[in-house]
Amino acid sequence: MKHSLEDVDRWMFDTRSSIAKIISQFPGIHDSLDPAFVRFSHFVEQLRDPRKVQFIRPARTLKSLCSIVPTLRDILVGQGDVNAYQDMFNDLKTFVVDTRWRGNELQQRQLWRMQDLRDGSGFGFTVELFFVALQQLSSTSSSPESNPTLYVGTFRAITSDWSEYKDSLGTQKILLDIVVEHGWEFDPPGRYPAFIANEFLVLLGKVFEGQAGLHIDEAVNSLSCLSPDTLHARPRKFKAKALRVITQARASS
């Protein structure tokens, strides 16, 4: 089991490293998705970010959970540091609350990412990393609007081999999850420029052309409930566009 976790860690690290070489040319991007720290407190900090938690490697996570053992051992022998104990106690409370609230969701998405790594060579994982990197620009003085050619070219480069992985179930679920859970981020004034949203819609149309499955049906139903035509629903332009693209692509089978 240990070797299996380390293999997954290596695959995730290799995938992240590959795209890091590409997105490092983005001005203002800081690569913080694979920190060297394995402290439990750092793991809990990442757990609060729904995007970063997707990229926590399982073997490293296990080491993070085990990092509190020395503190517990010191407490048992009466040599504990009060401040260290309090910090650990606060981290544990946060960990319990967050995992109880989002536990099944986190496990499900981690399963999709492992399926994507196995069957899709991390294609969906790479697309997620691209959007996380682009999101960082919103907190800097740089803006992708200033150089659309750079960002469109990068997106096309990392998704150029989409046809090799379009049948990967894990990859499909990751792409659908981006639309269903984070589609609002593509609506202005969102985190991504319109030209990137359009490129993503094109990718969705190509990947889901002729595809079928319960996971696609569920995504379509979810998007239908949030479409502008639904009573009392807040209009979501990108989600409505994605719904049309996926529906049309699926109908072409």
Secondary structure, 3 states (H helix, E strand, C coil): CHHHHHHHHHHHHHHHHHHHHHHCCCCCCCCCCCCCCCCHHHHHHHHCCCCHHHHCCHHHHHHHHHCCHHHHHHHHCCCCCHHHHHHHHHHHHHHHHHHHHHHHHHHHHHHHHHHHHHHCCCHHHHHHHHHHHHHHHHHCCCCHHHCHHHHHHHHHHHCCCHHHCCCCHHHHHHHHHHHHHHHHHHCCCCCCCHHHHHHHHHHHHHHCCCCCCHHHHHHHHHHHHCCCCCCCCCCCHHHHHHHHHHHHHHHCC
